[in-house]
Structure formats: C-alpha cells, structure tokens
C-alpha cells in the first residue's frame, strides 16, 4: 500500500514578536515622564528610606526625591533605630533639600538631652524656613509631666496652617509670652496638659484658628472661648474643674462639636476623697454651653445611654442642629447622686431641623430603649440604630490617629 502523505503542520495564528523594529516590546520608561506632583504622590506611599533610594534610578529621580513636599521622620522604619542613628539620618537628609518648599513635615522634638534637643530644633527651624504649611511634632521628654518649651520659630511662623503637638509620655507646654501664627487654621493637641494660660495664648495669638482638636488631654482651664472656632473635638479628655464651678464652651460660630468622653467632668481628687480620683457620670449640669449655631453634634461616652437628660441638655442649647450622632458605650465607674430629673424640662428640647439620629451601640438594652423613646417624644422621626462596632470615622481626627497608633505601638515595645 502506498504511504500516506503526512499532514501539513498548521500555520501559526500569530506572528512571532521581536522580528521587526515595530514589533519589539517597548522599553520606554513611562513612569519617569509623569509630572512631579504625581510622582510625589506615588512616593508618599513608600517608607521614607525607600523613597530616598529611588534617587539612584536616574538623574530624573534625584530631582523627584529632592523636591518631595512631604517628609515624615517618625514612622515604624525608625522605631528600632537608636537616637544617634536616627539623628544622623535626618541630619544627612535635610541639607539636600535646603532650597525646597515643604508642604508637610513630621518629626520628633527630642527633649531628653540638650544635644538631641538642639538637633531636633534645627530640623523644625529648617522646615519653618522653607514655609512648611503642616507641621506635626511628637515631643519625647525625659519623664511624664515635664515642662517643655517650644522652639521660638514655631510660635511666630507666618506659613503654618496646621500644627499638631503630640507627646509621649504626657507633657506640660510652658506658656509662651508671645504667639503669633497668623495663618494657623487647625491645632491638634494630644496627651497634653492644657492650662488656662496656654489656651488663652493660643486663642489670642491665632486669629484664624477654626479647628481645635483635643485628644487625651488634661484640661485644667475653666473653659474654651472663641469667636472664630468652627470645629471643636474633645476626645477622651479629663475636664478638671474646681468644686461646683462650671466648665464652659463659649463658641458662638461653632458648627461642629464632637464631645466623646467617658465622663463629662471630673473634679481634682484633693477636693473630694484623697484615696481615689472620683469621676462622675451625671455631672453634665456642670457644663455651660453657648453654641447657638451648632449644626453637627457627636456625643459619646458611658453617660449617653444611661443619662438621657445629658443628651437633652446638649440639644436644648443647639436649636439649629441638623445632624446628631450618639455613640453609646457601656462601663462602670464611681457615681454621684444628683437631683431627680424633671421630666417636664430636663428631657425636653426643640431642634426643628433635626429629623433623624444615628445611634451606635455594642448591644441594645433598656437604657437604649429609654433614650430612643425620649428622642422620638421630642419630634425625632427616625432613630437609625446600629449595633456592633462603635468605630466612627471623623475627618478631623485622621491626622491624629496616624500618630496615636504609632505612639501606642511604642508603649508596648
């Protein structure tokens, strides 16, 4: 039998690449051709050391690194560095940027020795001379409760728009004689002792201050008074007042208030029982509010669900309120017997623009039901109850959390 001819091989359905110049895969560096501000945004997601190493890629990337407008020298990549190594790194990095404007600068004020204090003061002065707009400082003192003097350039900057002062551990800021920050709009304090003298100096020296964030602070002044403040956050602070005095918030132009406290007020222990620091849940009546234009209110703490009179107290002073969020946490603590709540006055309020309330709690109980009943009785049509996680986002606190989580991580190392 005649042999069959072999079947012809199928022709390739695609052309082999790389045979002609038009078909050679492109090796063009498209990323390097992006605009500087886009590359800066890309590098902002890298640890600072890694971002600096991109300068070896090409002459183009040297320029990108040198023109970065945001520098952060307190991230985890420096957590295991000793003070000498950390200071050497910062001292080596900053001179290359001596002629570059800075938008954001975040670093330490090392107050643990005169040498370290001098070095960190030079870094802060360098940033201020380059017209930095956002400055976040973590103060590292020798011991808790130490008095700290801020570098003088921080008190007279004409470029600063946002200033964050965070301590680890807590410190007392020595009240400056002069403070003139003409462009400052946002001030955030964390783990600080806030005295009357310090707060008055801030309010008088920052004529454009619109946002004040107090986070885990010991507030020993008699109150907060400002005609320009529009946003106020009092988060997990201790408001320490003298016996039977009132803590006042006098801010007629305030639009947003976040008052998230385990307890409303606490008196110094020497005025009650020296054996313990007594904190009260029902002492909202020791608050004095002047917030006639308030439109957004966030209340949080142990007392929110158990004391509907406290919620009503805030609402009676906020006739224009449009948005209310209640964060109900459950806890125990020392209490104080107060006068009985007058149902005709203490639980009544009028907020014509408030039609719904967001109520967050871990689980429902009879206190939540009573609070809901009080809200509905006063004209609130909808109570949006969320049971579960109590985490609540707030744009005014995002910058604080960045530092707070880092500091808490260091405390357990």
LOTOR-357692 format. One line per 3 residues: their letters; for each residue z, x, y of N, C-alpha, C. Coordinates in pm, whole numbers, plus 50000, padded with zeros to 5 digits. Each point is the difference from the previous one (the first is absolute). Layout:
<recs>
a) Z:X:Y:Z:X:Y:Z:X:Y; ...
</recs>
This chain:
<recs>
xxx) 50000:50084:49880:50000:49916:50120:50000:50087:50124; 49922:49955:50098:49997:50078:50125:50133:49989:50072; 50041:50116:50058:50128:49999:50073:49987:49927:50132
xxx) 50109:49927:50031:50001:49927:50126:50023:50096:50116; 49934:49966:50111:50022:50081:50121:50138:49971:50058; 50071:50102:50044:50134:49977:50061:49988:49918:50128
xxx) 50100:49917:50016:50001:49920:50122:50018:50089:50123; 49926:49967:50102:50017:50081:50123:50139:49978:50061; 50057:50109:50060:50131:49990:50065:49989:49914:50125
xxx) 50099:49914:50021:49995:49915:50121:50007:50084:50126; 49923:49958:50098:49999:50073:50127:50132:49973:50074; 50049:50100:50066:50127:49979:50076:49980:49897:50110
xxx) 50099:49918:50014:49991:49894:50101:50040:50048:50139; 50056:50120:50011:50038:50053:50131:49952:50143:50011; 49975:50041:50119:49955:50136:50023:50117:50097:50003
xxx) 49982:50117:49941:50110:50099:50008:50025:50041:50143; 50128:50010:50035:50035:50038:50138:49994:50151:50016; 49986:50040:50127:50001:50143:50029:49866:50067:49981
xxx) 49892:49925:49973:49871:50063:49978:49924:50023:50129; 50030:49921:50101:49933:50019:50130:50106:50004:50108; 49969:50057:50116:50099:50008:50108:50054:49865:50040
xxx) 49913:49896:49991:50046:49869:50043:50104:49943:49903; 49995:50050:49873:50087:49942:49899:50126:50082:49975; 50019:50111:50070:50120:50081:49983:50120:49926:50061
xxx) 50110:49988:49925:50117:49930:50054:50046:50062:50133; 50036:49915:50095:50039:50046:50132:50136:50070:49995; 50012:50115:50066:50127:50072:50011:50048:50002:50144
xxx) 49948:49908:50081:50038:49996:50140:50147:49961:50015; 50072:50072:50085:50141:49972:50028:50008:49889:50105; 50004:49878:49951:50000:49885:50092:50138:49979:50063
xxx) 50105:50034:49928:50135:49977:50054:50022:50083:50126; 49955:50124:49998:50022:50086:50117:49927:49952:50124; 49901:49913:49981:49926:49949:50114:50065:49878:50064
xxx) 50109:49951:49940:50069:49887:50058:50066:50038:50132; 50026:49902:50083:50064:50025:50129:50143:50049:49979; 50051:50072:50100:50133:50060:49989:50108:49896:49973
xxx) 49993:49888:50070:50109:49902:49984:50002:49940:49860; 49884:49994:49932:49997:49952:49862:50061:50104:49906; 49965:50126:50021:50057:50108:49917:50151:50012:50022
xxx) 50044:49980:50123:50145:50002:50026:50069:49889:49922; 49937:49886:49993:50059:49887:49925:50006:50034:49852; 49897:50065:49947:49999:50040:49859:50112:50101:49973
xxx) 50013:50100:50086:50101:50104:49980:50141:49945:50015; 50017:49890:50071:50134:49944:50020:50061:49950:49869; 49916:49977:49897:50051:49955:49870:50042:50117:49911
xxx) 49972:50122:50043:50037:50119:49922:50133:50056:50049; 50076:50064:49912:50116:50076:50048:49954:50104:50101; 50087:50033:50093:49959:50087:50111:49949:50135:49951
xxx) 50064:50054:49898:49955:50130:49948:49859:49990:49944; 49974:49892:49926:49866:49982:49943:49897:49979:50110; 50037:49927:50103:49907:49980:50112:49967:50133:50067
xxx) 50099:50087:50013:49976:50131:50059:49910:50088:49917; 50006:49983:49868:49917:50083:49912:49852:49965:50008; 49967:49884:50054:49858:49965:50014:49930:50090:50101
xxx) 50076:50075:50079:49938:50087:50100:49921:50114:49939; 50019:50028:49869:49926:50109:49936:49863:49954:49950; 49971:49869:50010:49874:49951:49948:49880:50051:50079
xxx) 50011:49997:50131:49890:50044:50086:50051:50007:50142; 49914:50053:50090:50037:50005:50142:50023:49860:50055; 49924:49905:49951:50015:49861:50045:50140:49948:49969
xxx) 50053:50031:49884:50131:49950:49961:50114:50072:50070; 49976:50121:50044:50101:50067:50083:50023:49920:50128; 49889:49955:50059:50010:49920:50122:50071:49867:49973
xxx) 49973:49939:49885:50062:49873:49966:50152:50016:49990; 50045:50100:49930:50143:50024:49984:50067:50027:50134; 49935:50083:50080:50061:50038:50129:50006:49883:50097
xxx) 49915:49902:49981:49996:49887:50095:50070:49876:49948; 50073:50011:49887:50075:49885:49950:50100:49955:50105; 50006:49870:50023:50085:49948:50107:50131:49941:49949
xxx) 50028:50019:49872:50126:49955:49945:50058:50105:49906; 50122:50047:50026:50066:50100:49916:50137:49948:49959; 50030:50012:49870:50126:49951:49946:50062:50110:49914
xxx) 50115:50053:50046:50063:50113:49933:50132:49961:49932; 50009:49878:49946:50123:49966:49929:49971:49932:49866; 49880:50007:49950:49965:49931:49876:50057:50071:49878
xxx) 49980:49940:49883:50058:50052:49876:49953:50140:49966; 49884:50039:50050:49949:50133:49967:50089:50110:50054; 50085:49968:50100:50091:50099:50056:50143:49980:49951
xxx) 50020:49901:49911:50136:49964:49961:50072:50114:49930; 49930:50077:49919:50063:50108:49924:49992:50135:50070; 49946:50001:50121:49992:50125:50075:50135:50030:50066
xxx) 50040:50125:49999:50118:50039:50075:49970:49998:50149; 50104:50000:50085:49977:49996:50145:49911:50113:50051; 50019:50121:49947:49921:50114:50049:49852:49983:49968
xxx) 49969:49955:49879:49860:49981:49960:49936:49888:50080; 50076:49892:50021:49948:49887:50075:49971:50041:50145; 50093:50070:50062:49982:50044:50139:49882:50096:50011
xxx) 49985:50089:49904:49887:50095:50003:49867:49925:49992; 49995:49897:49916:49875:49924:49986:49963:49931:50132; 50096:49933:50061:49972:49928:50124:49965:50099:50111
xxx) 50072:50111:50009:49971:50101:50102:49860:50057:49985; 49952:50010:49876:49865:50054:49976:49892:49897:50028; 50032:49871:49980:49897:49897:50014:49975:49959:50144
xxx) 50102:49993:50080:49985:49944:50134:49918:50085:50097; 50010:50134:49998:49922:50078:50099:49850:49975:49994; 49946:49966:49884:49857:49976:49989:49957:49871:50072
xxx) 50099:49919:50037:49970:49873:50064:50050:49997:50144; 50010:50115:50062:50062:50008:50132:49921:49926:50107; 49871:49977:49978:49919:49935:50103:49954:49860:49958
xxx) 50062:49945:49898:49957:49870:49949:50101:49892:50036; 49949:49886:50049:50087:49887:50027:50051:49942:49868; 50121:49945:50005:50061:49939:49882:50025:49852:50026
xxx) 49964:49918:49902:50035:49859:50008:50136:49975:49936; 50024:50063:49884:50122:49976:49922:50058:50133:49955; 50132:50015:50017:50068:50121:49954:50135:49959:49941
xxx) 50026:50042:49874:50123:49964:49931:50061:50125:49939; 50126:50027:50031:50063:50122:49950:50151:49987:50007; 50071:50112:49974:50145:50005:50005:50048:50057:50133
xxx) 50120:49959:50040:50079:50073:50098:50116:50060:49922; 49989:50129:49968:50097:50066:49914:50118:50046:50084; 50108:49922:49993:50117:50027:50084:50110:50074:49924
xxx) 49965:50055:49882:50101:50061:49916:50030:50144:50036; 49916:50064:50082:50027:50136:50048:49923:50022:50129; 50045:50096:50079:49934:50025:50129:49857:50050:49981
xxx) 49977:50079:49895:49864:50051:49974:49906:49887:49962; 50044:49915:49908:49916:49888:49958:49979:49899:50113; 50104:49980:50081:49987:49908:50113:49897:50052:50100
xxx) 50001:50129:50027:49903:50058:50094:49858:49985:49947; 49981:50021:49868:49867:49989:49942:49948:49857:50007; 50082:49903:49958:49954:49861:50001:49982:49947:50142
xxx) 50079:50050:50095:49980:49960:50139:49865:50048:50051; 49957:50119:49957:49867:50051:50039:49890:49909:49945; 50015:49952:49877:49897:49911:49942:49988:49871:50082
xxx) 50115:49942:50032:49998:49875:50076:49942:50022:50139; 50036:50110:50063:49947:50032:50133:49850:50022:49993; 49954:50065:49893:49856:50021:49981:49927:49867:49994
xxx) 50053:49904:49924:49935:49870:49989:49998:49927:50134; 50110:50008:50073:50007:49931:50129:49905:50063:50101; 49981:50130:49994:49906:50066:50091:49855:49962:49968
xxx) 49979:49955:49876:49866:49956:49960:49987:49848:50008; 50083:49940:50085:49991:49857:50033:50009:49911:49878; 50095:50029:49912:50019:49917:49881:50040:49858:50042
xxx) 49950:49903:49928:50029:49861:50033:50106:49938:49909; 49999:50041:49871:50097:49949:49903:50081:50117:49947; 50131:49997:50021:50087:50109:49959:50113:49945:49915
xxx) 50009:50047:49873:50107:49961:49909:50080:50126:49966; 50130:49994:50019:50086:50114:49977:50111:49963:49903; 50016:50080:49893:50116:49988:49912:50099:50108:50040
xxx) 50119:49958:50040:50104:50094:50045:50084:50041:49881; 50010:50130:49977:50080:50053:49889:50120:50076:50058; 50116:49934:50013:50118:50066:50058:50079:50078:49896
xxx) 50105:50067:50047:50088:50072:49908:50085:49903:49920; 50046:49894:50066:50090:49906:49933:49980:49861:50056; 50053:49901:49929:49988:49861:50042:50078:49975:50128
xxx) 49945:49917:50088:50067:49965:50124:49992:50105:50109; 49920:50101:49979:49991:50110:50097:49927:49954:50127; 50042:50055:50115:49932:49976:50126:49876:50088:50009
xxx) 49888:49940:50036:49872:50072:50008:49942:49983:50139; 49952:50109:50056:49933:49997:50130:49850:50007:49977; 49928:49903:50051:49854:49998:49983:49934:50104:50090
xxx) 49891:50063:49953:49928:50094:50086:49957:49933:50130; 50014:50068:50111:49972:49941:50130:49857:49947:50013; 49897:50070:49946:49863:49946:50013:49985:49860:49940
xxx) 50084:49965:49901:49992:49867:49940:50047:49892:50097; 50075:50038:50100:50060:49902:50090:49916:49975:50124; 49897:50081:50020:49921:49987:50123:49849:49996:49972
xxx) 49961:49974:49877:49858:49999:49965:49929:49883:50069; 49879:50028:50049:49918:49896:50063:49887:49954:49909; 50000:50048:49875:49895:49959:49905:50054:49916:49885
xxx) 50128:50012:49969:50057:49932:49884:49990:49849:50015; 49944:49936:49896:49994:49855:49995:50090:49944:49890; 50031:50083:49900:50085:49956:49889:50089:50115:49958
xxx) 50131:49975:49994:50097:50102:49964:50090:49946:49889; 50013:50077:49891:50088:49965:49891:50101:50110:49978; 50128:49966:50002:50107:50097:49976:50076:49956:49876
xxx) 49999:50084:49898:50064:49968:49873:50092:50116:49965; 50117:49971:49947:50093:50107:49967:50034:49999:49852; 50038:50115:49951:50037:50016:49861:50098:50118:49991
xxx) 50135:49975:49994:50065:49868:50006:50007:49948:50143; 50088:49898:50023:50007:49935:50130:50052:50094:50109; 49952:49980:50124:50038:50086:50111:50027:49915:50124
xxx) 50059:50065:50099:50019:49942:50132:49914:50076:50100; 49918:49926:50073:49916:50063:50101:50079:50012:50129; 50012:50121:50052:50068:50019:50128:49917:49935:50110
xxx) 50062:49911:50074:49928:49924:50103:49946:50094:50107; 49868:50004:50019:49943:50088:50101:50027:49947:50140; 50006:50093:50095:50019:49960:50140:49875:49934:50056
xxx) 49884:50049:49955:49873:49948:50051:49909:49972:49882; 49937:49885:50000:49896:49968:49902:49890:49925:50073; 49878:50055:49993:49887:49938:50068:49878:50007:49909
xxx) 49980:49894:49922:49885:49991:49910:49916:49881:50048; 49912:50028:50093:49930:49893:50071:49903:49923:49912; 49950:50059:49890:49901:49935:49916:50059:49946:49870
xxx) 50128:50022:49976:50059:49962:49871:50004:49849:49984; 49943:49952:49889:49999:49856:49970:50080:49966:49875; 50016:50097:49909:50071:49973:49874:50104:50109:49975
xxx) 50123:49958:49974:50108:50092:49966:50066:49951:49872; 50013:50091:49902:50063:49967:49872:50114:50098:49975; 50117:49946:49968:50117:50081:49970:50051:49963:49862
xxx) 50034:50103:49923:50049:49977:49864:50116:50093:49971; 50109:49941:49945:50121:50077:49968:50053:50073:50122; 50011:49926:50109:50049:50054:50127:50122:49921:50047
xxx) 50087:50068:50075:50103:49933:50075:49941:49962:50135; 49995:49871:50029:49941:49952:50125:50114:49955:50090; 50026:50080:50104:50108:49969:50094:49943:49929:50122
xxx) 50089:49946:50082:49957:49932:50122:49927:50095:50093; 50055:50121:50017:49939:50096:50092:49860:50039:49954; 49984:50023:49870:49870:50040:49947:49898:49888:50016
xxx) 50039:49877:49965:49907:49888:50009:49963:49969:50144; 50095:50006:50091:49971:49975:50141:49904:50104:50057; 50017:50125:49959:49910:50106:50046:49858:49975:49951
xxx) 49988:49954:49875:49868:49970:49944:49933:49886:50075; 50072:49891:50019:49943:49883:50064:49958:50032:50144; 50081:50074:50072:49970:50030:50139:49891:50105:50014
xxx) 49988:50090:49902:49902:50108:50011:49867:49972:49934; 49989:49886:49933:49875:49963:49931:49959:49862:50050; 49935:49997:50114:49970:49874:50068:49896:49915:49926
xxx) 49926:50060:49907:49896:49925:49927:50038:49975:49855; 50126:50020:49964:50044:49985:49862:49991:49854:49957; 49913:49973:49902:49978:49865:49951:50055:49977:49859
xxx) 50011:50108:49921:50040:49987:49859:50121:50091:49974; 50109:49940:49957:50121:50076:49967:50040:49967:49858; 50003:50103:49913:50035:49984:49859:50129:50076:49971
xxx) 50104:49929:49958:50128:50062:49965:50022:49977:49852; 50007:50109:49924:50002:49992:49854:50115:50083:49946; 50095:49936:49930:50117:50068:49945:50077:50077:50107
xxx) 50020:49941:50115:50069:50065:50110:50142:49945:50016; 50086:50080:50063:50133:49957:50039:49994:49971:50149; 50000:49872:50035:49982:49959:50139:50137:49969:50059
xxx) 50046:50085:50091:50132:49984:50059:49994:49952:50143; 49881:49965:50048:49988:49949:50137:50028:49850:50000; 50014:49944:50119:50036:49858:50011:49880:49907:49985
xxx) 49877:50056:50004:49884:49915:49983:49871:50069:50038; 49890:49924:49992:49866:50050:50032:49944:49912:50111; 49965:50063:50111:49949:49925:50114:49875:50069:50053
xxx) 49890:49924:50009:49875:50054:50051:49909:49885:50042; 49927:50021:50109:49905:49900:50048:49858:50026:49953; 49977:50113:49932:49864:50034:49955:49984:49996:49850
xxx) 50110:50001:49925:49990:49998:49854:49929:49874:49952; 49908:50019:49905:49930:49887:49939:50027:49990:49850; 50038:50111:49937:50026:50001:49856:50129:50078:49974
xxx) 50093:49938:49929:50128:50064:49970:50029:49985:49851; 50033:50111:49936:50038:50001:49859:50141:50057:49989; 50090:49924:49940:50136:50047:49969:50015:49985:49850
xxx) 49989:50112:49929:49989:49998:49854:50114:50079:49937; 50089:49929:49927:50109:50065:49926:50085:50091:50088; 50028:49954:50121:50085:50076:50092:50142:49946:49997
xxx) 50093:50079:50053:50136:49954:50022:50019:49979:50149; 50022:49876:50039:50024:49968:50140:50151:49998:50021; 50051:50108:50053:50144:50015:50014:50040:49965:50142
xxx) 50081:49897:50015:50044:49957:50132:50151:49996:50005; 50053:49990:50121:50144:49990:50016:50046:49859:49962; 50128:49988:49969:50055:49875:49952:49973:49885:50096
xxx) 49943:49891:49947:49973:49877:50073:49896:50015:50111; 49930:50113:50007:49888:50013:50093:49873:49947:49935; 49899:49979:50080:49871:49952:49948:49895:50110:50011
xxx) 49916:50009:49898:49884:50090:50005:49882:49918:50052; 49937:50048:50106:49894:49920:50062:49863:50063:49978; 49901:49914:49988:49859:50039:50000:49937:49924:50116
xxx) 49984:50069:50112:49947:49938:50122:49861:50055:50026; 49900:49933:49945:49861:50047:50008:49909:49880:50028; 49989:49960:50126:49928:49875:50033:49853:49999:49962
xxx) 49937:50118:49986:49857:50005:49965:49977:50033:49853; 50105:49995:49920:49987:50032:49858:49917:49892:49929; 49904:50046:49918:49913:49909:49925:50035:50002:49852
xxx) 50035:50116:49947:50029:50014:49856:50137:50064:49982; 50083:49939:49916:50131:50054:49967:50016:50001:49849; 50035:50117:49946:50034:50012:49857:50147:50042:49995
xxx) 50084:49911:49950:50144:50023:49991:50038:49990:49854; 49990:50112:49929:50024:50004:49856:50127:50079:49975; 50111:49928:49988:50131:50063:49992:50078:49944:49882
xxx) 50069:50087:49927:50091:49950:49897:50108:49915:50064; 50048:50046:50114:50100:49927:50076:49957:50000:50146; 50042:49901:50073:49958:49991:50139:50070:50103:50087
xxx) 50133:50002:49999:50078:50089:50085:50112:50060:49917; 50043:50120:50032:50121:50054:49939:50085:50066:50107; 50130:49978:49992:50090:50060:50096:50051:50134:49947
xxx) 50032:50094:50089:50054:50129:49954:50129:49979:49922; 50021:50078:49894:50115:49977:49911:50134:50019:50067; 50008:50087:50102:50130:50025:50062:50053:49877:50073
xxx) 49914:49904:50028:50043:49881:50071:50042:49888:49904; 49979:50022:49871:50041:49900:49901:50092:50066:49898; 49948:50031:49886:50079:50062:49895:49949:50142:49977
xxx) 50088:50096:50007:49959:50139:49988:49965:50037:49857; 50035:49914:49903:49974:50034:49861:49852:49988:49964; 49923:49916:50067:49861:49980:49965:49924:49954:50123
xxx) 49871:50012:49988:49912:49957:50110:49958:49857:49972; 50056:49906:50072:49977:49859:49972:49873:49952:50070; 49912:49938:49925:49876:49947:50055:49995:49849:49976
xxx) 49950:49927:50099:50008:49855:49994:49863:49938:49988; 49993:49894:49923:49873:49932:49978:49977:49888:50101; 50106:49941:50053:49986:49879:50079:50013:50022:50150
xxx) 49991:50123:50045:50027:50030:50140:49875:50001:50086; 49901:49920:49966:49882:49988:50084:50036:49947:50138; 50116:49937:50010:50041:49947:50130:50040:50111:50096
xxx) 50008:50121:49951:50026:50114:50087:49871:50065:50049; 49888:49931:49980:49872:50041:50057:49972:49916:50124; 49940:50063:50098:49956:49929:50120:49852:50026:50017
xxx) 49919:49896:49993:49855:50014:50001:49941:49945:50129; 49905:50076:50054:49918:49954:50112:49856:50037:49967; 49935:49917:49919:49864:50027:49953:49915:49873:50015
xxx) 49982:49953:50123:49936:49869:50019:49854:49994:49960; 49931:50115:49994:49856:50001:49970:49969:50048:49859; 50100:50003:49914:49981:50048:49863:49906:49907:49923
xxx) 49900:50060:49932:49903:49922:49924:50004:50031:49850; 50050:50117:49964:50004:50039:49859:50138:50055:49968; 50062:49949:49895:50136:50039:49965:50012:50022:49850
xxx) 50059:50113:49963:50031:50030:49860:50150:50022:49989; 50066:49920:49917:50143:50014:49977:50022:50035:49853; 50087:50098:49976:50029:50039:49863:50143:50044:49985
xxx) 50058:49978:49882:50136:50045:49975:50074:49904:49909; 50125:50040:49963:50081:49918:49912:50032:49864:50062; 50010:49998:50132:50050:49882:50071:49893:49893:50023
xxx) 49874:50032:49979:49892:49907:50036:50010:49871:49920; 50020:50010:49868:50006:49880:49917:50138:49934:50005; 50105:50082:50003:50135:49945:49992:50049:49942:50131
xxx) 49937:50039:50112:50044:49953:50130:49883:49937:50076; 49963:49876:49971:49890:49937:50073:50027:49989:50149; 50129:50002:50038:50033:49998:50142:49951:50124:50071
xxx) 49994:50114:49929:49950:50124:50061:49852:49989:50029; 49923:49944:49906:49856:49981:50022:49978:49904:50116; 50075:49891:50002:49986:49903:50108:50035:50063:50135
xxx) 50097:50092:50000:50039:50069:50123:49882:50075:50060; 49925:50074:49917:49884:50073:50049:49892:49903:50049; 49981:49891:49928:49892:49907:50035:50031:49923:50128
xxx) 50127:49976:50027:50035:49932:50125:49966:50083:50122; 49995:50132:49982:49968:50090:50111:49852:50039:50002; 49920:49939:49914:49857:50035:49991:49916:49873:50005
xxx) 49995:49932:50113:49931:49870:50007:49849:50008:49982; 49940:50117:50025:49854:50015:49990:49957:50061:49867; 50091:50010:49905:49971:50068:49873:49885:49934:49926
xxx) 49909:50084:49947:49884:49951:49926:50002:50044:49853; 50066:50112:49970:50000:50053:49864:50141:50046:49964; 50049:49953:49885:50134:50036:49954:49994:50041:49854
xxx) 50059:50116:49969:50012:50049:49862:50147:50026:49971; 50050:49945:49893:50139:50018:49959:50003:50075:49868; 50072:50113:49998:50014:50082:49880:50144:49986:49952
xxx) 50020:49929:49891:50135:49967:49953:50039:50092:49885; 50092:50089:50026:50054:50085:49894:50142:49956:49970; 50043:50024:49879:50133:49955:49957:50089:50120:49980
xxx) 50120:49995:50056:50092:50111:49985:50143:49954:50024; 50092:50092:49982:50141:49970:50021:50055:50095:50103; 50106:49961:50063:50062:50085:50100:50122:49931:50058
xxx) 50071:50072:50086:50117:49942:50063:49956:49892:50098; 50073:49895:50005:49967:49892:50091:50114:49972:50095; 49974:49914:50096:50102:49962:50096:49991:49850:50022
xxx) 50112:49934:50000:49999:49856:50022:49960:49970:50143; 49900:49914:50016:49954:49960:50132:50030:49852:50019; 49983:49954:50122:50018:49858:50027:49898:49920:49921
xxx) 50033:49880:49958:49905:49917:49925:49873:49975:50080; 49887:49994:49931:49871:49975:50066:49995:49855:50047; 49960:49985:50125:49981:49867:50056:49860:49954:49966
xxx) 49989:49899:49912:49869:49957:49952:49913:49944:50111; 50060:49951:50108:49921:49939:50106:49938:50105:50093; 50052:50120:50001:49949:50101:50093:49957:50129:49930
xxx) 50083:50052:49910:49972:50130:49941:49880:50000:49907; 49962:49885:49948:49888:49995:49907:49876:49934:50061; 50000:49982:50132:49887:49934:50066:49925:50098:50089
xxx) 49868:49985:50002:49916:50084:50086:49870:49924:50026; 49925:50046:50099:49871:49942:50034:49898:50111:50019; 49903:50006:49909:49889:50095:50010:49872:49920:49978
xxx) 49943:49951:50107:49887:49907:49990:49876:50065:49940; 49985:50134:50019:49881:50069:49949:50017:50053:49858; 50116:49979:49942:50029:50051:49866:49988:49886:49900
xxx) 49900:50006:49916:49976:49894:49902:50024:50043:49856; 50001:50132:49976:50022:50049:49863:50083:50127:50002; 50066:50026:49889:50087:50117:49987:49970:50068:49867
xxx) 49993:50134:50001:49987:50078:49877:50140:50042:49955; 50041:49955:49883:50133:50027:49948:49989:50085:49875; 50053:50123:50005:49992:50093:49887:50138:50019:49940
xxx) 50010:49990:49868:50128:50020:49932:49975:50047:49857; 50101:50063:49941:49987:50047:49862:50008:49886:49900; 50087:49904:50028:50011:49882:49914:50060:49887:50081
xxx) 49972:49881:49961:50051:49884:50073:50142:49967:49956; 50078:49950:50094:50135:49952:49970:50031:49888:50098; 50123:49952:49997:50035:49887:50086:49996:50038:50147
xxx) 50024:50128:50034:49993:50042:50140:49857:49990:50053; 49903:50037:49916:49860:49989:50040:49964:49855:50024; 50049:49913:49914:49971:49857:50015:50060:49944:50128
xxx) 50121:50043:50034:50064:49953:50123:49925:50050:50123; 49958:50127:49996:49924:50056:50112:49869:49926:50019; 49931:49972:49890:49874:49925:50007:50023:49862:50060
xxx) 50110:49936:49962:50031:49867:50051:50022:50003:50151; 50072:50103:50048:50024:50012:50145:49870:50019:50075; 49910:50083:49947:49871:50025:50065:49917:49872:50007
xxx) 49993:49928:49889:49921:49877:49996:50058:49894:50094; 50131:49995:50009:50066:49901:50085:49968:50023:50148; 49968:50125:50035:49971:50034:50140:49851:50005:50030
xxx) 49919:49935:49918:49859:49983:50033:49906:50100:49937; 50048:50088:49910:49912:50095:49933:49929:49927:49887; 49869:49984:50013:49925:49920:49903:49984:50071:49866
xxx) 49982:50133:50002:49973:50073:49876:50093:50121:49990; 50065:50015:49886:50078:50119:49968:49932:50067:49881; 49935:50113:50026:49924:50070:49896:50093:50095:49926
xxx) 50050:49957:49887:50098:50076:49923:49931:50096:49905; 50038:50128:50008:49950:50104:49910:50119:50061:49926; 50001:49988:49869:50109:50051:49918:49951:50125:49929
xxx) 50077:50109:50013:49960:50125:49934:50029:50119:50088; 49900:50085:50014:50014:50123:50077:50025:49968:50146; 50098:50069:50061:50033:49976:50140:49928:50093:50095
xxx) 49914:50085:49948:49929:50094:50088:49912:49922:50096; 50005:50041:50125:49924:49930:50104:49937:50103:50091; 49868:49997:50014:49931:50098:50081:50017:49972:50148
xxx) 50008:50108:50078:50011:49988:50145:49932:50123:50060; 49898:49976:50080:49924:50112:50055:50087:50094:50083; 50100:49944:50065:50084:50083:50086:50085:50098:49922
xxx) 50012:49980:49866:50085:50087:49920:49922:50097:49913; 49869:49993:49999:49923:50087:49911:50025:50147:50029; 50007:50035:50126:50024:50140:50035:50138:50045:49956
xxx) 50098:49907:50000:50134:50035:49959:50010:50025:49851; 49935:49917:49921:50008:50012:49856:49943:50133:49951; 49900:50050:50070:49939:50128:49963:50106:50108:49997
xxx) 50089:50000:50098:50107:50100:50007:50119:49961:49914; 50033:49871:49999:50118:49954:49928:49993:50033:49852; 49887:49974:49937:49987:50027:49857:50006:50150:49971
xxx) 49945:50080:50091:50005:50144:49980:50144:50049:50009; 50074:49952:50101:50137:50042:50018:50087:49958:49882; 49981:49876:49952:50079:49954:49886:49971:50085:49876
xxx) 49877:50046:49984:49966:50085:49887:50072:50134:50007; 50020:50052:50120:50067:50129:50015:50148:49990:49972; 50059:49882:50023:50144:49985:49983:50042:50014:49854
xx) 49909:49976:49907:50036:50003:49860:49950:50125:49928; 49954:50098:50078:49951:50124:49937:50111:50103:49994
</recs>
